[in-house]
Amino acid sequence: MRGRRIHAVASIGATLVAFGITALGAWKVVELRRNGSPLRADLRSSSGDDSLGLGQAMSEAVQVHVGIGLWLITFSGLARIIAVGLMRTSAHR
């Protein structure tokens, strides 16, 4: 009986961590997409006294994209949540 209890606690803990990872990943994706344009605008507007045009060049060179690592973290948490849901529904049948 003790092994089952430890397994259940570990499963619940891992699922809670998966929810947290998924939420954190989704939050960071939204934040990156929302803050990309203002970052470029700040670089462009700060070049008012820039006689060499470095601010304009930097604003054109800066690219803000969601990387594959952030997508993988988000989808791995989502995959864990789906797997637990499928295991729970198949266990009750």
Wavefront OBJ file of the C-alpha trace (Angstrom):
o trace
v 0.000 0.000 0.000
v 2.872 2.345 0.759
v 4.275 2.018 -2.777
v 0.941 3.017 -4.294
v 0.738 6.086 -2.078
v 4.239 7.211 -3.033
v 3.439 6.618 -6.702
v 0.253 8.693 -6.437
v 2.023 11.551 -4.656
v 4.841 11.522 -7.222
v 2.339 11.507 -10.083
v 0.385 14.415 -8.610
v 3.588 16.348 -7.970
v 4.838 15.769 -11.516
v 1.480 16.871 -12.914
v 1.550 20.068 -10.872
v 5.065 20.754 -12.132
v 3.833 20.127 -15.692
v 1.028 22.649 -15.187
v 3.568 25.161 -13.907
v 5.959 24.563 -16.810
v 3.150 24.892 -19.345
v 1.857 28.096 -17.755
v 5.341 29.582 -17.508
v 6.145 28.696 -21.113
v 2.877 30.153 -22.404
v 3.413 33.310 -20.357
v 6.940 33.780 -21.743
v 5.766 33.192 -25.337
v 3.078 35.859 -24.951
v 5.505 38.232 -23.249
v 8.119 37.854 -25.990
v 5.592 38.407 -28.754
v 4.167 41.464 -27.012
v 7.512 43.103 -26.130
v 9.345 42.591 -29.441
v 8.015 45.667 -31.237
v 8.417 48.096 -28.306
v 12.043 46.988 -27.952
v 12.771 47.842 -31.571
v 10.898 51.145 -31.233
v 12.949 52.043 -28.149
v 16.161 51.376 -30.015
v 14.978 53.468 -32.948
v 13.788 56.403 -30.806
v 16.933 56.475 -28.676
v 18.942 57.323 -31.776
v 17.895 61.006 -31.706
v 21.406 62.205 -30.852
v 23.107 59.311 -32.615
v 25.198 60.870 -35.368
v 26.579 57.526 -36.545
v 23.158 55.888 -36.897
v 23.983 53.002 -34.587
v 20.559 53.050 -32.916
v 18.766 52.742 -36.259
v 21.120 49.959 -37.359
v 20.608 48.086 -34.091
v 16.806 48.412 -34.315
v 16.911 46.871 -37.790
v 19.303 44.114 -36.692
v 17.488 43.062 -33.515
v 15.156 40.124 -34.019
v 12.895 38.905 -31.246
v 11.593 35.405 -31.879
v 10.351 32.621 -29.682
v 13.064 29.985 -29.771
v 12.607 26.253 -30.170
v 13.621 25.645 -26.560
v 10.739 27.674 -25.196
v 8.296 25.863 -27.484
v 9.724 22.481 -26.393
v 9.378 23.340 -22.713
v 5.784 24.458 -23.210
v 4.813 21.410 -25.248
v 6.564 18.975 -22.898
v 4.468 20.255 -20.001
v 1.355 20.026 -22.147
v 2.279 16.476 -23.196
v 2.616 15.451 -19.544
v -0.803 16.903 -18.734
v -2.389 15.057 -21.663
v -0.634 11.795 -20.746
v -1.847 11.967 -17.156
v -5.367 12.724 -18.341
v -5.307 9.708 -20.652
v -3.904 7.477 -17.898
v -6.573 8.611 -15.460
v -9.426 8.044 -17.910
v -8.155 4.608 -18.938
v -7.661 3.595 -15.283
v -11.309 4.309 -14.468
v -12.690 2.146 -17.274
l 1 2 3 4 5 6 7 8 9 10 11 12 13 14 15 16 17 18 19 20 21 22 23 24 25 26 27 28 29 30 31 32 33 34 35 36 37 38 39 40 41 42 43 44 45 46 47 48 49 50 51 52 53 54 55 56 57 58 59 60 61 62 63 64 65 66 67 68 69 70 71 72 73 74 75 76 77 78 79 80 81 82 83 84 85 86 87 88 89 90 91 92 93
